[in-house]
Amino acid sequence: MEIKFFNSLSNQVDKLVPIKDNEVSIYCCGPTVYGDAHVGNIRPVIVFDTLRRFLEAVGYNVKLVSNFTDVDDKIINKALEEGVTEQVITDRYIKAYKDVLTSLHVKEHYKNPRVTEYMDQIINYIDELVKLGAAYEVDGDVFFRISAIKDYGELSNAKVDDLVVGARIEENSKKESPLDFCLWKKTNVGIQWDSPWGKGRPGWHTECCVMINSIFGGEIDIHGGGFDLKFPHHENEIAQAKAHDKNKIAKMWIHNGFVNFGNEKMSKSLGNVVLAKDAIAKYGGNVMRLLILSTHYRAPVSFTEESVQSTVNELEKIKKAYNQLAVAIQLNHASFKVEKPDMNVFLTALADDFNTSNAIAALFEKVKEANVELRKNPLDLGKITEIFGSLQSMLDVLGIEFERPILTPDLENIYRNYLNLKKEKRFEESDKLREVLMKNNII
């Protein structure tokens, strides 16, 4: 199967050709851990977890890495406010973030590196950039020299001259160019490390370069993250990699769009955030995944009461068909095992620039097929089993998890009695049995 994604670097849809046979390496920028994640923060989490699941479904071994930025001014300021160490803050919010991932059914990543675990490598990397002439030190601060590389701005399609004109006047006049960015920050406040340039801490843009190099040993297949990271963060990662390693870190760069609250991007600066943990507690992980995946990953997702309620209703349709299929299979004492699930249309949609909305449409076609077959008498058990297996396989790729109803002998008797009472129009009695069956997830 030919798999194609929109590559932000080439600005076109490119075929995925992994560096290593049968293996895909992915790095997705993770959170800066100074507070709880909001709904906008979890979009890349869901997108890249589903991308990983898709690639695994078609036979690839996928190594997905997502980091924790545990060195940052916001972390230091919060630690000072609370009178605790930075690690107390970062441990707290890493745990909270991992709880969110679990609630969203996110598969365990290959690695979740913390920046603080790679400080020796970061300092060495910056030192090598200085020795290459791609960086320079001024009074304990180290800056990357944009003029050391060609085509700065190629990821974001920005021209250097336009960027210079648009650059803000900064108090820091140490830089040779207003576009040069900080690799090492001299400081005596908060957490700091010894370096060849004095005590300080690293700049944000170097950390991901170093962790990718250290974990993967060179260029990777896919680098991902939210659209807001394209400039300057990802642009500056590429700049360093071009100077240090003569590559662009990744062959393919994939960026997801924003989550909008009403007509505005959801962000802490705008004060319009809905915390992920609150949304999950209210609606559930399945709803959040289906909401995010119902829109193409490069388009904005609208988070409103209307869009969420619509998703709740759609999920209920899927779950109802899923439960009825599972019960029908057990009533007939058949096996759930399916040799070849029918997923061709579903997987083809995902192979075409990860079109999750079309893939979900294929899933709903399978739900419609289930509803048609379930009305037949007698049931075509082979068809029912095939539909269930296909539906289960699609849900596995989307990361939507239902608890399969278990039809015990007692519940089977109750279910058969319920059907007979309904047939005899003894609704008062059948309703009592219906409550028991609903409580046990049978209907």
C-alpha positions as CSV (number, residue, x, y, z in Angstrom):
1,M,0.0,0.0,0.0
2,E,1.4,3.4,-1.0
3,I,1.2,5.8,2.0
4,K,1.3,9.6,1.4
5,F,1.3,12.5,3.8
6,F,1.5,16.3,3.4
7,N,5.1,17.2,4.1
8,S,5.4,20.7,5.5
9,L,9.0,20.8,4.4
10,S,8.4,20.1,0.7
11,N,4.9,21.8,0.9
12,Q,3.4,18.9,-1.0
13,V,2.0,15.4,-0.5
14,D,4.9,13.0,-0.4
15,K,5.2,9.2,-0.4
16,L,6.4,7.7,2.9
17,V,9.7,5.8,2.2
18,P,11.1,4.8,5.5
19,I,14.8,5.0,6.2
20,K,14.9,1.5,7.5
21,D,12.9,-1.4,6.0
22,N,9.6,-2.1,7.9
23,E,10.3,0.5,10.5
24,V,9.1,4.1,10.9
25,S,10.7,6.5,13.4
26,I,8.6,9.4,14.7
27,Y,9.3,12.2,17.1
28,C,6.4,14.4,18.3
29,C,7.1,17.5,20.4
30,G,5.6,17.0,23.9
31,P,4.4,19.4,26.6
32,T,6.3,21.9,28.7
33,V,5.2,20.6,32.1
34,Y,4.2,23.6,34.2
35,G,0.4,23.1,34.2
36,D,-2.4,20.8,33.1
37,A,-2.9,20.1,29.4
38,H,-5.9,21.7,27.7
39,V,-8.0,20.2,24.9
40,G,-5.8,22.0,22.3
41,N,-2.7,20.3,23.7
42,I,-4.1,16.8,23.2
43,R,-4.8,17.1,19.5
44,P,-1.2,16.1,18.4
45,V,-1.3,13.3,21.0
46,I,-4.4,11.8,19.5
47,V,-3.3,12.4,15.9
48,F,0.1,10.8,16.2
49,D,-1.1,8.0,18.3
50,T,-3.6,7.1,15.6
51,L,-1.0,7.6,12.9
52,R,1.2,5.1,14.8
53,R,-1.7,2.6,15.1
54,F,-2.4,2.9,11.4
55,L,1.2,2.3,10.4
56,E,1.3,-0.7,12.7
57,A,-1.9,-2.0,11.2
58,V,-0.3,-2.1,7.8
59,G,2.8,-3.9,9.0
60,Y,5.3,-1.4,10.2
61,N,7.3,-1.4,13.5
62,V,6.8,2.1,14.7
63,K,9.1,3.9,17.2
64,L,7.2,6.9,18.4
65,V,9.0,9.3,20.8
66,S,7.5,12.2,22.6
67,N,9.4,14.3,25.1
68,F,8.8,16.3,28.3
69,T,10.3,19.8,28.4
70,D,11.1,20.0,32.1
71,V,13.4,23.1,31.9
72,D,11.7,26.4,31.2
73,D,11.2,29.8,32.7
74,K,7.5,29.0,33.4
75,I,8.5,26.0,35.4
76,I,11.1,28.0,37.3
77,N,8.6,30.8,38.1
78,K,6.0,28.3,39.3
79,A,8.6,26.6,41.5
80,L,9.6,29.9,43.0
81,E,5.9,30.8,43.6
82,E,5.3,27.6,45.5
83,G,8.7,27.5,47.2
84,V,9.5,24.0,45.9
85,T,12.1,22.6,43.4
86,E,11.4,22.5,39.7
87,Q,11.3,18.7,39.9
88,V,8.4,18.8,42.2
89,I,6.5,20.9,39.6
90,T,7.5,18.7,36.6
91,D,6.9,15.4,38.4
92,R,3.4,16.6,39.3
93,Y,2.4,17.6,35.8
94,I,4.1,14.7,34.0
95,K,2.0,12.4,36.2
96,A,-1.1,14.4,35.3
97,Y,-0.3,14.3,31.6
98,K,0.3,10.6,31.7
99,D,-3.1,10.1,33.4
100,V,-4.6,12.1,30.5
101,L,-2.8,9.8,27.9
102,T,-4.2,6.7,29.7
103,S,-7.7,8.1,29.7
104,L,-7.3,8.8,25.9
105,H,-6.2,5.2,25.3
106,V,-2.8,6.4,24.0
107,K,-0.4,3.5,23.5
108,E,2.9,3.5,25.4
109,H,5.5,5.5,23.5
110,Y,8.9,4.0,22.6
111,K,10.4,6.6,24.9
112,N,9.4,9.7,26.8
113,P,12.7,11.6,27.4
114,R,13.0,14.5,29.8
115,V,15.3,17.3,28.8
116,T,17.1,17.2,32.1
117,E,18.2,13.6,31.3
118,Y,20.2,14.8,28.3
119,M,22.0,17.8,29.7
120,D,25.5,16.6,29.0
121,Q,24.6,15.8,25.4
122,I,22.9,19.2,25.0
123,I,26.0,21.1,26.3
124,N,28.3,19.0,24.0
125,Y,26.0,19.6,21.0
126,I,26.1,23.4,21.6
127,D,29.9,23.3,22.1
128,E,30.2,21.5,18.7
129,L,28.1,24.2,17.0
130,V,30.4,26.9,18.5
131,K,33.4,25.0,17.2
132,L,31.8,24.7,13.7
133,G,31.3,28.5,13.6
134,A,27.5,28.1,13.6
135,A,27.1,29.5,17.1
136,Y,28.9,32.1,19.2
137,E,29.1,33.1,22.9
138,V,28.6,36.5,24.3
139,D,29.0,37.1,28.1
140,G,27.9,33.6,29.0
141,D,25.0,33.4,26.5
142,V,25.3,31.3,23.3
143,F,23.4,32.1,20.1
144,F,22.9,30.2,16.9
145,R,24.3,32.1,13.8
146,I,21.5,32.1,11.2
147,S,24.0,33.2,8.5
148,A,25.9,29.9,9.0
149,I,23.3,28.0,7.0
150,K,21.5,28.4,3.7
151,D,17.7,28.7,3.2
152,Y,16.7,29.6,6.7
153,G,12.9,29.7,6.7
154,E,12.3,26.9,4.2
155,L,9.9,25.0,6.5
156,S,7.7,28.0,7.2
157,N,8.2,29.5,3.7
158,A,9.6,32.6,5.3
159,K,12.2,34.9,3.7
160,V,15.1,36.1,5.9
161,D,14.8,39.7,4.7
162,D,11.1,39.7,5.6
163,L,11.8,38.2,9.0
164,V,14.5,40.8,9.8
165,V,12.1,43.6,8.9
166,G,9.4,42.1,11.1
167,A,11.7,41.3,14.0
168,R,11.0,43.1,17.3
169,I,13.6,45.3,18.8
170,E,15.0,43.5,21.7
171,E,16.8,44.7,24.8
172,N,19.4,42.0,24.2
173,S,21.7,43.6,21.7
174,K,24.3,40.9,22.0
175,K,23.1,39.1,18.9
176,E,24.7,39.6,15.6
177,S,21.3,39.3,13.9
178,P,17.8,39.7,15.4
179,L,17.0,36.3,14.0
180,D,19.9,34.5,15.8
181,F,18.4,32.4,18.6
182,C,19.5,31.4,22.1
183,L,21.1,28.0,22.6
184,W,22.4,28.6,26.1
185,K,21.1,31.1,28.6
186,K,23.3,32.5,31.3
187,T,21.3,32.6,34.6
188,N,21.6,32.6,38.4
189,V,17.9,32.0,38.9
190,G,16.3,28.6,39.3
191,I,17.8,25.3,38.0
192,Q,21.1,25.6,36.2
193,W,24.1,23.6,35.0
194,D,27.8,24.2,34.6
195,S,29.0,24.7,31.1
196,P,32.0,25.9,29.1
197,W,30.3,29.3,29.1
198,G,29.3,29.4,32.8
199,K,26.2,28.4,34.8
200,G,23.0,28.4,32.8
201,R,20.3,26.4,31.1
202,P,19.6,25.4,27.4
203,G,17.4,27.2,25.0
204,W,14.2,25.4,23.9
205,H,15.1,24.7,20.3
206,T,18.3,22.7,20.9
207,E,16.7,20.1,23.2
208,C,14.6,18.2,20.6
209,C,17.6,18.0,18.2
210,V,19.7,16.4,20.8
211,M,17.1,13.9,22.0
212,I,16.4,12.8,18.5
213,N,20.1,12.3,17.8
214,S,20.7,10.5,21.0
215,I,17.7,8.2,20.7
216,F,17.6,7.5,17.0
217,G,21.2,8.1,16.0
218,G,20.5,10.4,13.1
219,E,17.8,11.5,10.7
220,I,14.3,10.2,11.3
221,D,11.3,9.5,9.1
222,I,8.7,11.9,10.6
223,H,8.9,14.9,12.9
224,G,5.5,16.0,14.1
225,G,3.7,18.6,16.3
226,G,1.1,21.3,16.2
227,F,1.0,23.9,13.5
228,D,2.1,26.6,16.0
229,L,5.5,24.9,16.4
230,K,6.4,25.2,12.7
231,F,8.0,28.7,13.3
232,P,10.2,29.3,15.1
233,H,10.7,26.0,17.0
234,H,10.8,23.5,14.1
235,E,12.5,26.0,11.8
236,N,15.3,26.4,14.4
237,E,15.6,22.7,14.9
238,I,16.2,22.3,11.2
239,A,18.8,25.2,11.2
240,Q,20.8,23.5,13.9
241,A,20.7,20.1,12.2
242,K,21.8,21.5,8.9
243,A,24.8,23.0,10.6
244,H,25.6,20.1,12.9
245,D,24.6,17.0,10.9
246,K,24.1,18.2,7.3
247,N,20.5,17.0,7.4
248,K,17.1,18.4,8.2
249,I,16.4,16.1,11.2
250,A,13.4,14.4,9.4
251,K,12.5,13.4,5.9
252,M,8.9,14.4,6.5
253,W,7.4,17.1,8.8
254,I,3.8,16.7,9.7
255,H,1.8,19.4,11.5
256,N,-1.7,19.3,12.8
257,G,-4.1,22.2,13.0
258,F,-5.5,24.0,16.0
259,V,-8.5,23.2,18.2
260,N,-10.8,26.3,18.2
261,F,-13.1,27.2,21.0
262,G,-15.8,29.1,19.2
263,N,-14.0,31.1,16.5
264,E,-10.6,31.4,18.3
265,K,-7.7,29.1,18.8
266,M,-7.8,27.5,22.2
267,S,-4.8,28.8,24.2
268,K,-3.8,29.8,27.7
269,S,-2.8,33.3,26.6
270,L,-6.4,33.9,25.4
271,G,-7.8,32.4,28.6
272,N,-10.3,30.2,26.7
273,V,-9.0,26.8,27.6
274,V,-10.9,23.7,28.6
275,L,-8.6,21.4,30.5
276,A,-8.2,18.0,28.9
277,K,-8.8,16.1,32.2
278,D,-12.1,18.0,32.7
279,A,-13.3,17.3,29.1
280,I,-12.4,13.6,29.5
281,A,-14.1,13.4,32.9
282,K,-17.3,14.9,31.4
283,Y,-17.4,13.2,28.0
284,G,-15.0,10.3,28.1
285,G,-11.8,9.5,26.1
286,N,-13.7,7.8,23.3
287,V,-15.7,11.0,22.6
288,M,-12.5,13.2,22.6
289,R,-10.8,10.9,20.2
290,L,-13.7,10.7,17.8
291,L,-14.2,14.5,17.9
292,I,-10.5,15.1,17.1
293,L,-10.3,12.5,14.4
294,S,-13.6,13.4,12.7
295,T,-11.8,16.4,11.2
296,H,-8.8,16.1,8.8
297,Y,-5.7,16.6,10.9
298,R,-4.6,19.8,9.0
299,A,-8.0,21.5,9.4
300,P,-9.2,23.3,12.6
301,V,-11.3,21.3,15.0
302,S,-14.3,23.1,16.5
303,F,-14.8,22.4,20.2
304,T,-18.3,23.5,21.1
305,E,-21.3,22.0,23.0
306,E,-22.9,21.3,19.7
307,S,-19.9,19.5,18.1
308,V,-19.3,17.5,21.3
309,Q,-23.0,16.4,21.6
310,S,-23.0,15.4,17.9
311,T,-19.9,13.3,18.6
312,V,-21.6,11.7,21.6
313,N,-24.6,10.7,19.5
314,E,-22.3,9.3,16.7
315,L,-20.3,7.3,19.2
316,E,-23.6,5.8,20.7
317,K,-24.6,4.6,17.2
318,I,-21.2,2.8,16.9
319,K,-21.4,1.3,20.4
320,K,-25.0,0.1,19.9
321,A,-24.1,-1.8,16.7
322,Y,-20.9,-3.1,18.4
323,N,-22.8,-4.5,21.4
324,Q,-25.6,-6.0,19.3
325,L,-23.1,-7.8,17.1
326,A,-21.2,-9.1,20.1
327,V,-24.4,-10.4,21.7
328,A,-25.6,-12.0,18.5
329,I,-22.3,-13.9,18.1
330,Q,-22.4,-15.1,21.7
331,L,-26.1,-16.1,21.5
332,N,-25.1,-18.4,18.6
333,H,-22.0,-19.6,20.5
334,A,-19.7,-18.6,17.6
335,S,-16.1,-17.4,17.7
336,F,-15.1,-13.7,17.5
337,K,-12.0,-14.6,15.5
338,V,-11.8,-13.2,11.9
339,E,-8.9,-14.1,9.7
340,K,-9.1,-11.1,7.3
341,P,-11.1,-8.1,8.5
342,D,-12.5,-6.0,5.7
343,M,-10.6,-2.7,6.2
344,N,-9.5,-1.9,2.7
345,V,-11.6,1.3,2.2
346,F,-10.7,2.4,5.8
347,L,-7.0,1.9,5.4
348,T,-6.9,3.4,1.9
349,A,-8.4,6.6,3.4
350,L,-5.7,6.8,6.0
351,A,-3.0,6.1,3.5
352,D,-4.2,9.2,1.6
353,D,-2.7,12.0,3.7
354,F,-4.2,10.4,6.9
355,N,-7.8,11.2,6.0
356,T,-9.4,10.2,9.3
357,S,-12.7,11.7,8.4
358,N,-13.0,9.4,5.3
359,A,-11.8,6.5,7.4
360,I,-14.6,7.2,10.0
361,A,-17.1,7.4,7.1
362,A,-16.0,3.9,6.1
363,L,-16.5,2.7,9.7
364,F,-20.1,4.1,9.6
365,E,-20.7,2.2,6.4
366,K,-19.8,-0.9,8.4
367,V,-22.2,0.1,11.2
368,K,-25.0,0.5,8.6
369,E,-24.1,-2.9,7.2
370,A,-24.3,-4.3,10.7
371,N,-27.8,-2.8,11.3
372,V,-29.1,-4.4,8.1
373,E,-27.7,-7.8,8.9
374,L,-29.0,-7.7,12.5
375,R,-32.5,-7.3,11.3
376,K,-32.4,-10.5,9.2
377,N,-34.1,-13.7,10.4
378,P,-32.3,-16.0,10.4
379,L,-29.0,-14.3,10.9
380,D,-26.1,-14.9,8.6
381,L,-23.6,-15.8,11.4
382,G,-20.6,-15.7,9.1
383,K,-21.5,-12.2,7.9
384,I,-22.2,-11.0,11.5
385,T,-18.8,-12.3,12.6
386,E,-17.0,-10.7,9.7
387,I,-18.6,-7.3,10.3
388,F,-17.8,-7.4,14.0
389,G,-14.2,-8.3,13.3
390,S,-13.8,-5.5,10.8
391,L,-15.5,-3.0,13.1
392,Q,-13.2,-4.1,16.0
393,S,-10.1,-3.7,13.8
394,M,-11.1,-0.2,12.7
395,L,-11.8,0.9,16.3
396,D,-8.4,-0.5,17.3
397,V,-6.7,1.8,14.8
398,L,-8.8,4.8,15.9
399,G,-8.0,4.1,19.6
400,I,-11.7,3.9,20.5
401,E,-12.3,1.2,23.2
402,F,-15.5,-0.4,24.1
403,E,-16.0,-3.0,26.8
404,R,-17.2,-6.1,25.0
405,P,-20.5,-7.3,26.5
406,I,-20.1,-10.8,28.1
407,L,-23.1,-12.9,27.8
408,T,-23.1,-15.3,30.8
409,P,-25.5,-18.2,30.9
410,D,-27.7,-16.3,33.3
411,L,-27.7,-13.2,31.1
412,E,-28.4,-15.3,28.1
413,N,-31.5,-16.6,29.7
414,I,-32.6,-13.1,30.7
415,Y,-32.0,-11.9,27.2
416,R,-34.0,-14.6,25.6
417,N,-36.8,-14.0,28.1
418,Y,-36.6,-10.3,27.3
419,L,-37.0,-11.0,23.6
420,N,-40.0,-13.3,24.2
421,L,-41.7,-10.8,26.5
422,K,-41.3,-8.1,23.9
423,K,-42.7,-10.3,21.2
424,E,-45.7,-11.0,23.4
425,K,-46.0,-7.2,24.0
426,R,-45.7,-7.7,27.8
427,F,-43.7,-4.5,28.0
428,E,-43.9,-3.8,31.7
429,E,-42.2,-7.2,32.4
430,S,-39.7,-6.8,29.5
431,D,-38.7,-3.3,30.7
432,K,-37.6,-4.8,34.0
433,L,-35.3,-7.3,32.2
434,R,-34.2,-4.5,29.9
435,E,-32.8,-2.6,32.9
436,V,-30.8,-5.6,34.0
437,L,-29.4,-6.1,30.4
438,M,-28.5,-2.4,30.1
439,K,-26.7,-2.5,33.4
440,N,-24.6,-5.4,32.1
441,N,-23.9,-3.6,28.8
442,I,-25.8,-6.2,26.8
443,I,-28.1,-3.7,25.1
